[in-house]
Amino acid sequence: MNALVLCGLMLAGCTTTTETVETGPTNEEARLIKLAQDIERRGDKTTAASLYERAAQSSEDKVGAYTRLGDAQIAAGDPDQAIVSFRKALDVSPNDGKALLGLGTAQLQATQVESAARTLAVAAPLVKSSSAYNRLGTALILSGDGQGAENAFSQARNIDPGNLDTQSNLGLAQAIAGRNDAAVSTLRTVTQSPRAEARHFRNLMLALTLGQKDKDAAAVSVPDYPEAEKRTFLAEARKVRTIKEPAARARAIGLLASS
């Protein structure tokens, strides 16, 4: 699965929840956290995760420590270990919103999309952030639940109405739910923004193709997008349109949108 799926179909700002330690180290745990943060800023995510793990082992705050560790393991591309870490945090505090969001995000990265959808459905109302609802929407799309995804992306848009990726995700969910006119309207609005990027225009072409409007899809002008790539994308979109089973079609749309 494309790495972008972790953060949503086209989501910006796929950040972890690790908090910065503002004061100097007062014990071994604080020293390890500060060192891990310094190394993380230099781009060595794997070493940073190992230091967060050492810090967690001696921490009295197991929820915060293992949530930090899970975030670092996600950043290092190790979702399976991140799942273990977040579960350790949740063993102590089962309703911790950050740990639940981390677990759902790790499950999504590990392509455990149904588990991710269940976890994120609990996490998003607790965290109340646009990124949480975007991740929930992504998991629901990849699980084949277009209507649920539309609701989740609508919540994300309400929280952060200026985010083009969120609006574009909403348009895709509307297309998956069979509301093609609404999807095209949403996506045309997105592409009218000077901040729109090629992926937003591709999603408009995808929605038009799903609605049997092939000529309109081909007529979409995508800035700085080679014509050969555009033809390939449209051909793939037409293949997705032929998939009859709703859940399989939804997954195919989600994966094409994230490519």
C-alpha beads as a LAMMPS data file, in Angstrom:
LAMMPS data file: protein, C-alpha beads

259 atoms
258 bonds

1 atom types
1 bond types

-500.0 500.0 xlo xhi
-500.0 500.0 ylo yhi
-500.0 500.0 zlo zhi

Masses

1 110.0

Atoms # bond

1 1 1 0.000 0.000 0.000
2 1 1 1.244 3.481 -0.793
3 1 1 2.711 5.250 2.238
4 1 1 0.253 8.092 1.781
5 1 1 -2.530 5.794 2.909
6 1 1 -1.179 6.064 6.448
7 1 1 -2.218 9.680 6.608
8 1 1 -5.333 9.439 4.568
9 1 1 -5.889 9.302 0.868
10 1 1 -4.010 12.532 0.235
11 1 1 -3.587 13.914 3.704
12 1 1 -1.072 16.553 4.638
13 1 1 0.532 16.838 8.035
14 1 1 0.846 13.180 8.987
15 1 1 2.563 13.966 12.246
16 1 1 2.956 12.042 15.455
17 1 1 1.849 13.233 18.852
18 1 1 5.269 13.282 20.508
19 1 1 5.634 16.286 22.778
20 1 1 8.856 18.237 23.119
21 1 1 10.565 18.291 26.489
22 1 1 11.078 21.991 27.176
23 1 1 13.102 21.752 30.372
24 1 1 16.562 20.220 30.793
25 1 1 16.912 16.557 31.697
26 1 1 16.225 15.898 35.371
27 1 1 16.682 12.125 35.273
28 1 1 17.706 9.330 32.960
29 1 1 14.328 9.201 31.218
30 1 1 14.334 12.929 30.440
31 1 1 17.921 12.676 29.175
32 1 1 17.005 9.825 26.814
33 1 1 13.924 11.659 25.534
34 1 1 15.907 14.808 24.809
35 1 1 18.591 12.794 23.032
36 1 1 15.936 10.922 21.022
37 1 1 14.314 14.203 19.963
38 1 1 17.665 15.619 18.840
39 1 1 18.421 12.500 16.793
40 1 1 14.882 12.462 15.389
41 1 1 15.298 16.039 14.160
42 1 1 18.418 14.932 12.305
43 1 1 16.386 12.291 10.480
44 1 1 17.551 9.075 12.181
45 1 1 14.117 7.733 13.078
46 1 1 15.261 4.193 13.909
47 1 1 17.855 5.239 16.481
48 1 1 15.406 7.703 17.976
49 1 1 12.832 4.925 18.408
50 1 1 15.364 2.753 20.231
51 1 1 16.080 5.598 22.654
52 1 1 12.370 6.179 23.261
53 1 1 12.108 2.464 24.015
54 1 1 14.864 2.681 26.638
55 1 1 13.137 5.704 28.162
56 1 1 9.786 3.886 28.293
57 1 1 11.245 0.929 30.131
58 1 1 12.203 3.106 33.110
59 1 1 9.280 5.536 32.954
60 1 1 6.679 5.950 35.680
61 1 1 4.320 7.466 33.074
62 1 1 3.687 4.340 31.017
63 1 1 0.886 5.897 28.974
64 1 1 2.930 8.897 27.833
65 1 1 6.137 6.917 27.405
66 1 1 4.657 4.114 25.309
67 1 1 2.592 6.566 23.265
68 1 1 5.800 8.480 22.502
69 1 1 7.494 5.220 21.601
70 1 1 4.640 4.148 19.327
71 1 1 4.713 7.496 17.527
72 1 1 8.452 7.115 16.990
73 1 1 8.029 3.570 15.679
74 1 1 5.407 4.777 13.195
75 1 1 7.841 7.483 12.047
76 1 1 10.524 4.811 11.682
77 1 1 8.218 2.696 9.489
78 1 1 7.644 -0.077 12.024
79 1 1 3.852 -0.188 12.537
80 1 1 3.805 -3.708 13.967
81 1 1 5.996 -2.702 16.906
82 1 1 4.047 0.548 17.226
83 1 1 0.856 -1.474 17.698
84 1 1 2.523 -3.340 20.582
85 1 1 3.629 -0.062 22.193
86 1 1 0.240 1.627 21.927
87 1 1 -1.437 -1.454 23.387
88 1 1 0.900 -1.213 26.393
89 1 1 -0.220 2.386 26.880
90 1 1 -3.871 1.364 26.579
91 1 1 -3.404 -1.454 29.085
92 1 1 -2.856 1.311 31.645
93 1 1 -5.410 3.822 30.301
94 1 1 -7.916 2.173 27.903
95 1 1 -9.618 5.448 26.932
96 1 1 -6.534 7.562 26.269
97 1 1 -7.297 9.448 23.044
98 1 1 -3.694 9.887 21.859
99 1 1 -2.873 6.222 22.396
100 1 1 -6.051 5.146 20.601
101 1 1 -5.285 7.480 17.683
102 1 1 -1.764 6.102 17.538
103 1 1 -3.000 2.514 17.583
104 1 1 -5.498 3.186 14.799
105 1 1 -2.841 4.962 12.745
106 1 1 -0.399 2.079 13.185
107 1 1 -3.099 -0.431 12.226
108 1 1 -3.823 1.627 9.118
109 1 1 -0.147 1.687 8.185
110 1 1 -0.001 -2.076 8.738
111 1 1 -3.007 -2.454 6.354
112 1 1 -5.223 -3.770 9.157
113 1 1 -7.936 -1.503 7.812
114 1 1 -10.961 -3.012 9.559
115 1 1 -9.213 -2.924 12.928
116 1 1 -8.062 0.620 12.189
117 1 1 -11.621 1.697 11.433
118 1 1 -12.874 0.260 14.733
119 1 1 -10.094 1.900 16.732
120 1 1 -10.280 5.273 15.006
121 1 1 -14.058 5.398 15.405
122 1 1 -13.406 5.535 19.159
123 1 1 -10.316 7.766 18.961
124 1 1 -11.628 10.529 16.678
125 1 1 -14.431 11.804 18.969
126 1 1 -11.966 11.817 21.879
127 1 1 -9.185 13.667 20.057
128 1 1 -11.531 15.895 18.031
129 1 1 -8.895 16.758 15.403
130 1 1 -9.136 16.991 11.642
131 1 1 -6.322 14.470 11.187
132 1 1 -8.092 11.923 13.408
133 1 1 -11.299 12.119 11.369
134 1 1 -9.295 12.032 8.133
135 1 1 -7.605 8.818 9.216
136 1 1 -10.963 7.368 10.222
137 1 1 -12.357 8.291 6.806
138 1 1 -9.412 6.654 5.086
139 1 1 -9.853 3.442 7.047
140 1 1 -13.579 3.402 6.239
141 1 1 -12.953 3.941 2.520
142 1 1 -10.447 1.100 2.453
143 1 1 -12.963 -1.024 4.375
144 1 1 -15.579 -0.312 1.724
145 1 1 -17.815 1.973 3.811
146 1 1 -18.316 4.994 1.548
147 1 1 -21.138 6.559 3.588
148 1 1 -19.210 6.241 6.841
149 1 1 -16.153 7.743 5.177
150 1 1 -18.208 10.676 3.908
151 1 1 -19.427 11.359 7.439
152 1 1 -15.888 11.199 8.828
153 1 1 -14.455 13.535 6.190
154 1 1 -17.362 15.935 6.763
155 1 1 -16.375 16.063 10.432
156 1 1 -12.759 16.722 9.424
157 1 1 -13.852 19.540 7.115
158 1 1 -15.933 21.121 9.864
159 1 1 -12.852 21.250 12.073
160 1 1 -10.460 22.455 9.359
161 1 1 -12.525 23.921 6.484
162 1 1 -9.525 25.331 4.626
163 1 1 -7.727 22.001 4.153
164 1 1 -7.913 21.050 0.459
165 1 1 -6.920 17.438 1.110
166 1 1 -9.820 17.042 3.517
167 1 1 -12.248 18.510 0.978
168 1 1 -10.806 16.278 -1.740
169 1 1 -11.170 13.218 0.470
170 1 1 -14.794 14.170 1.079
171 1 1 -15.364 14.350 -2.675
172 1 1 -13.906 10.860 -3.123
173 1 1 -16.127 9.497 -0.359
174 1 1 -19.168 11.044 -2.045
175 1 1 -18.171 9.327 -5.295
176 1 1 -17.760 5.992 -3.525
177 1 1 -21.198 6.427 -1.943
178 1 1 -22.649 6.894 -5.449
179 1 1 -23.289 10.631 -5.116
180 1 1 -21.360 11.572 -8.235
181 1 1 -22.879 15.018 -8.789
182 1 1 -22.022 16.050 -5.223
183 1 1 -18.538 14.562 -5.627
184 1 1 -17.841 16.487 -8.829
185 1 1 -19.144 19.705 -7.295
186 1 1 -16.932 19.276 -4.227
187 1 1 -13.857 18.424 -6.276
188 1 1 -14.349 21.238 -8.796
189 1 1 -14.397 23.667 -5.889
190 1 1 -11.119 22.195 -4.659
191 1 1 -9.424 22.498 -8.040
192 1 1 -10.437 26.148 -8.349
193 1 1 -8.110 27.012 -5.485
194 1 1 -4.637 28.303 -6.423
195 1 1 -3.341 25.901 -3.780
196 1 1 -4.675 22.846 -5.628
197 1 1 -2.108 20.231 -6.624
198 1 1 -2.075 17.482 -9.233
199 1 1 -3.602 14.920 -6.855
200 1 1 -6.676 17.096 -6.410
201 1 1 -7.192 17.306 -10.178
202 1 1 -6.701 13.526 -10.466
203 1 1 -9.483 12.984 -7.959
204 1 1 -11.773 15.187 -10.024
205 1 1 -10.950 13.085 -13.099
206 1 1 -11.611 9.942 -11.076
207 1 1 -15.029 11.156 -9.916
208 1 1 -15.988 12.181 -13.465
209 1 1 -14.897 8.802 -14.815
210 1 1 -16.875 6.935 -12.170
211 1 1 -19.900 9.010 -13.197
212 1 1 -19.537 7.913 -16.833
213 1 1 -18.338 11.364 -17.903
214 1 1 -15.207 10.244 -19.711
215 1 1 -15.008 13.224 -22.057
216 1 1 -15.270 15.663 -19.174
217 1 1 -12.603 13.729 -17.296
218 1 1 -10.252 13.850 -20.278
219 1 1 -10.893 17.579 -20.625
220 1 1 -9.641 18.356 -17.103
221 1 1 -6.463 20.389 -17.397
222 1 1 -3.946 19.264 -14.778
223 1 1 -1.073 21.724 -14.239
224 1 1 2.417 20.272 -14.657
225 1 1 1.101 16.755 -15.249
226 1 1 2.472 14.864 -18.281
227 1 1 -0.169 13.853 -20.790
228 1 1 1.068 10.262 -20.833
229 1 1 0.592 9.970 -17.063
230 1 1 -2.861 11.478 -17.385
231 1 1 -3.882 8.884 -19.984
232 1 1 -2.561 6.086 -17.776
233 1 1 -4.476 7.395 -14.784
234 1 1 -7.721 7.649 -16.763
235 1 1 -7.282 4.107 -18.031
236 1 1 -6.880 2.874 -14.454
237 1 1 -9.954 4.866 -13.399
238 1 1 -12.014 3.164 -16.112
239 1 1 -10.847 -0.237 -14.825
240 1 1 -11.992 0.684 -11.321
241 1 1 -15.397 1.616 -12.728
242 1 1 -15.894 -1.947 -13.953
243 1 1 -15.571 -3.430 -10.451
244 1 1 -19.083 -4.380 -9.378
245 1 1 -18.624 -5.437 -5.739
246 1 1 -19.009 -2.224 -3.646
247 1 1 -16.332 -2.903 -1.020
248 1 1 -13.754 -4.008 -3.598
249 1 1 -14.547 -0.963 -5.712
250 1 1 -14.159 1.344 -2.732
251 1 1 -10.775 -0.168 -1.884
252 1 1 -9.626 0.166 -5.488
253 1 1 -10.671 3.826 -5.554
254 1 1 -8.835 4.474 -2.301
255 1 1 -5.657 2.840 -3.540
256 1 1 -5.785 4.617 -6.919
257 1 1 -6.323 7.958 -5.195
258 1 1 -3.293 7.388 -2.987
259 1 1 -0.980 6.362 -5.849

Bonds

1 1 1 2
2 1 2 3
3 1 3 4
4 1 4 5
5 1 5 6
6 1 6 7
7 1 7 8
8 1 8 9
9 1 9 10
10 1 10 11
11 1 11 12
12 1 12 13
13 1 13 14
14 1 14 15
15 1 15 16
16 1 16 17
17 1 17 18
18 1 18 19
19 1 19 20
20 1 20 21
21 1 21 22
22 1 22 23
23 1 23 24
24 1 24 25
25 1 25 26
26 1 26 27
27 1 27 28
28 1 28 29
29 1 29 30
30 1 30 31
31 1 31 32
32 1 32 33
33 1 33 34
34 1 34 35
35 1 35 36
36 1 36 37
37 1 37 38
38 1 38 39
39 1 39 40
40 1 40 41
41 1 41 42
42 1 42 43
43 1 43 44
44 1 44 45
45 1 45 46
46 1 46 47
47 1 47 48
48 1 48 49
49 1 49 50
50 1 50 51
51 1 51 52
52 1 52 53
53 1 53 54
54 1 54 55
55 1 55 56
56 1 56 57
57 1 57 58
58 1 58 59
59 1 59 60
60 1 60 61
61 1 61 62
62 1 62 63
63 1 63 64
64 1 64 65
65 1 65 66
66 1 66 67
67 1 67 68
68 1 68 69
69 1 69 70
70 1 70 71
71 1 71 72
72 1 72 73
73 1 73 74
74 1 74 75
75 1 75 76
76 1 76 77
77 1 77 78
78 1 78 79
79 1 79 80
80 1 80 81
81 1 81 82
82 1 82 83
83 1 83 84
84 1 84 85
85 1 85 86
86 1 86 87
87 1 87 88
88 1 88 89
89 1 89 90
90 1 90 91
91 1 91 92
92 1 92 93
93 1 93 94
94 1 94 95
95 1 95 96
96 1 96 97
97 1 97 98
98 1 98 99
99 1 99 100
100 1 100 101
101 1 101 102
102 1 102 103
103 1 103 104
104 1 104 105
105 1 105 106
106 1 106 107
107 1 107 108
108 1 108 109
109 1 109 110
110 1 110 111
111 1 111 112
112 1 112 113
113 1 113 114
114 1 114 115
115 1 115 116
116 1 116 117
117 1 117 118
118 1 118 119
119 1 119 120
120 1 120 121
121 1 121 122
122 1 122 123
123 1 123 124
124 1 124 125
125 1 125 126
126 1 126 127
127 1 127 128
128 1 128 129
129 1 129 130
130 1 130 131
131 1 131 132
132 1 132 133
133 1 133 134
134 1 134 135
135 1 135 136
136 1 136 137
137 1 137 138
138 1 138 139
139 1 139 140
140 1 140 141
141 1 141 142
142 1 142 143
143 1 143 144
144 1 144 145
145 1 145 146
146 1 146 147
147 1 147 148
148 1 148 149
149 1 149 150
150 1 150 151
151 1 151 152
152 1 152 153
153 1 153 154
154 1 154 155
155 1 155 156
156 1 156 157
157 1 157 158
158 1 158 159
159 1 159 160
160 1 160 161
161 1 161 162
162 1 162 163
163 1 163 164
164 1 164 165
165 1 165 166
166 1 166 167
167 1 167 168
168 1 168 169
169 1 169 170
170 1 170 171
171 1 171 172
172 1 172 173
173 1 173 174
174 1 174 175
175 1 175 176
176 1 176 177
177 1 177 178
178 1 178 179
179 1 179 180
180 1 180 181
181 1 181 182
182 1 182 183
183 1 183 184
184 1 184 185
185 1 185 186
186 1 186 187
187 1 187 188
188 1 188 189
189 1 189 190
190 1 190 191
191 1 191 192
192 1 192 193
193 1 193 194
194 1 194 195
195 1 195 196
196 1 196 197
197 1 197 198
198 1 198 199
199 1 199 200
200 1 200 201
201 1 201 202
202 1 202 203
203 1 203 204
204 1 204 205
205 1 205 206
206 1 206 207
207 1 207 208
208 1 208 209
209 1 209 210
210 1 210 211
211 1 211 212
212 1 212 213
213 1 213 214
214 1 214 215
215 1 215 216
216 1 216 217
217 1 217 218
218 1 218 219
219 1 219 220
220 1 220 221
221 1 221 222
222 1 222 223
223 1 223 224
224 1 224 225
225 1 225 226
226 1 226 227
227 1 227 228
228 1 228 229
229 1 229 230
230 1 230 231
231 1 231 232
232 1 232 233
233 1 233 234
234 1 234 235
235 1 235 236
236 1 236 237
237 1 237 238
238 1 238 239
239 1 239 240
240 1 240 241
241 1 241 242
242 1 242 243
243 1 243 244
244 1 244 245
245 1 245 246
246 1 246 247
247 1 247 248
248 1 248 249
249 1 249 250
250 1 250 251
251 1 251 252
252 1 252 253
253 1 253 254
254 1 254 255
255 1 255 256
256 1 256 257
257 1 257 258
258 1 258 259
